[in-house]
Amino acid sequence: MAKDFSQLATDESINKVRDALMQNGVEVFVSENGAEAKEKVLQIIPEGAETMNMTSVTLESIGIAKEINESGKYNSVRNKLMSMNRETQGIEMQKLGAAPEWAIGSVHAVTEDGKVMIASTTGSQLPAYAYGSAHVIWVVGSQKIVKNSDEGMERIKEYVFPLENERAEKAYGRGSSINKLLILNKEGATGRITIIIVKEKLGF
């Protein structure tokens, strides 16, 4: 019987993941719901900071993207990119997106032994996550917790991809694909990455 990847994780599983992530150099907070997670994110990011919200159903659904881009409290990289010309400023745009001071987004799977998995069509968010950004925050619904990397890949292929493909078709008029995959095994820079695990189904 196929696993239901939309089911929220148990408290026992969340605690196991939190401990494993912290062992792997990631700061972890657990929030009861999306509103609490949003409040925590906005507590962490300093006002005026250069911030890029990566494309994320999770961030859209709890209002973080809107806050970063429309409140005027942050130096929104996305707003700057939207004002630029891709044909004449393409290289500059790539550099801006690859290394914002703060990168905010989500992930597609987190394993019980503390690995984080992110799939992407273009890979545009991956440089910032892997190294480029000084600070990374991921907001993660606990339904994304899986037992191991194999189950993480199964989740991405069987559950996330069909949903993201449908979203991309509606948003861009073309489907998605699993072209690039980032797996974070460990983070060496103390305090660089923060994960907020939310006991609520958010995103895919």
C-alpha positions in Angstrom: 0.0 0.0 0.0 1.4 3.4 -1.0 2.3 5.8 1.8 0.0 8.8 2.3 2.5 11.7 2.0 -0.2 14.3 3.0 -0.4 13.0 6.6 1.0 15.1 9.4 3.9 13.7 11.4 3.5 12.5 15.0 5.0 14.5 17.8 7.5 11.6 18.3 8.6 11.9 14.7 8.9 15.7 14.9 11.0 15.4 18.0 13.3 12.9 16.3 13.7 15.2 13.3 14.4 18.2 15.4 17.1 16.4 17.3 18.7 15.1 14.1 18.6 18.4 12.4 20.3 20.2 15.3 23.0 17.5 15.3 23.5 18.4 11.6 24.0 22.1 12.3 20.5 23.4 11.7 18.5 25.5 14.1 15.0 24.2 14.6 11.7 25.7 16.0 8.4 23.9 16.1 5.2 25.9 15.6 1.6 24.8 16.2 0.3 26.5 13.0 1.0 28.7 10.1 0.2 31.9 11.9 2.7 31.1 14.6 5.3 30.1 12.0 4.9 33.4 10.2 5.3 35.4 13.4 8.5 33.5 14.2 9.9 34.2 10.7 9.3 37.9 11.0 10.9 37.9 14.5 14.0 36.4 13.0 14.5 38.6 9.9 15.8 42.1 10.9 13.8 45.0 9.5 15.5 46.5 6.4 17.4 43.3 5.6 17.9 42.2 2.0 15.4 39.3 1.7 14.4 37.0 -1.1 11.3 34.9 -0.7 11.7 31.9 -3.0 8.7 30.6 -5.0 6.8 28.6 -2.3 3.1 27.6 -1.9 3.9 27.5 1.9 5.0 31.1 2.0 2.1 32.3 -0.1 -0.4 30.4 2.0 0.6 31.9 5.3 1.3 35.5 4.1 5.1 35.6 4.4 5.7 36.4 0.8 3.2 39.3 0.9 4.8 40.7 4.1 8.3 40.6 2.7 7.3 42.2 -0.7 4.5 44.6 0.3 5.0 45.8 3.9 8.0 48.1 3.1 9.8 46.7 6.2 12.3 44.6 4.1 14.7 45.2 1.2 12.8 42.8 -1.2 15.1 41.2 -3.7 12.0 39.8 -5.6 10.7 43.4 -6.0 14.0 44.5 -7.4 14.1 41.5 -9.8 10.6 42.3 -11.0 11.8 45.8 -12.0 14.7 44.5 -14.1 15.0 43.5 -17.7 16.0 39.9 -18.2 17.3 40.5 -21.7 19.7 43.3 -20.7 20.3 42.5 -17.0 20.1 38.7 -17.0 23.5 38.0 -15.4 23.0 40.6 -12.7 19.5 39.1 -11.9 21.1 35.6 -11.6 23.7 37.0 -9.2 21.0 38.8 -7.1 18.9 35.6 -6.8 21.8 33.4 -6.0 23.1 35.2 -3.0 20.5 37.4 -1.1 21.5 38.1 2.5 18.3 36.3 3.7 16.6 33.5 1.7 13.2 32.3 2.8 11.4 29.3 1.4 10.4 25.7 2.0 11.6 22.2 1.2 10.0 19.0 -0.2 11.2 16.4 2.3 13.0 16.2 5.7 14.2 12.8 6.9 14.2 11.5 10.4 18.0 11.4 10.4 18.1 15.1 9.6 18.6 15.4 5.8 16.8 18.0 3.8 15.7 17.5 0.2 14.7 20.2 -2.3 13.8 19.5 -6.0 13.7 22.2 -8.7 13.1 22.7 -12.4 15.5 25.6 -12.9 17.6 25.3 -9.7 17.2 29.1 -9.2 16.7 28.8 -5.4 19.4 26.2 -4.8 22.6 28.3 -4.9 21.2 30.6 -2.1 20.2 27.6 0.0 23.4 25.6 -0.5 25.9 28.4 0.1 25.1 31.9 -1.4 22.9 33.3 1.4 24.2 34.2 4.8 20.9 33.2 6.4 18.3 30.7 5.2 14.9 30.0 6.8 12.7 27.1 5.7 9.1 26.8 6.8 8.1 23.2 6.6 4.7 21.5 7.2 5.2 18.3 9.2 3.6 16.2 6.4 7.0 16.6 4.7 8.8 14.5 7.3 9.8 11.1 5.9 11.8 8.1 7.3 14.8 8.3 5.0 16.2 9.6 1.7 14.6 6.8 -0.3 11.2 7.7 1.1 12.0 11.4 0.4 12.6 10.7 -3.3 9.4 8.7 -3.4 7.6 11.7 -1.8 9.1 14.1 -4.4 8.3 11.9 -7.4 4.9 10.5 -6.4 3.4 13.3 -4.4 5.1 16.6 -4.8 5.7 16.5 -8.5 2.1 16.0 -9.7 0.9 18.8 -7.5 3.7 21.2 -8.6 3.3 20.2 -12.2 -0.4 21.2 -12.0 0.5 24.5 -10.2 3.1 25.3 -12.9 0.7 24.6 -15.7 -1.7 27.1 -14.3 0.8 29.7 -13.3 3.2 29.6 -16.2 1.4 27.7 -19.0 4.0 24.9 -18.9 4.6 21.9 -16.6 7.3 21.3 -14.1 10.1 18.7 -14.0 12.6 17.3 -11.4 15.7 18.5 -13.1 17.9 19.4 -10.0 18.0 18.1 -6.5 19.7 19.6 -3.4 20.3 17.3 -0.4 21.6 19.0 2.7 23.3 16.4 4.8 24.9 18.8 7.2 25.5 22.6 7.6 28.9 23.7 8.8 28.1 27.4 9.4 26.5 27.6 12.9 23.2 29.5 12.8 23.1 29.9 9.1 20.0 27.7 8.5 16.8 27.7 10.5 13.9 25.3 9.9 10.5 26.0 11.4 8.5 22.7 11.5 4.8 23.4 11.5 2.2 21.0 12.9 -0.1 22.0 10.1 -0.3 20.9 6.4 1.3 23.6 4.4 2.4 23.5 0.8 3.1 20.2 -1.0 
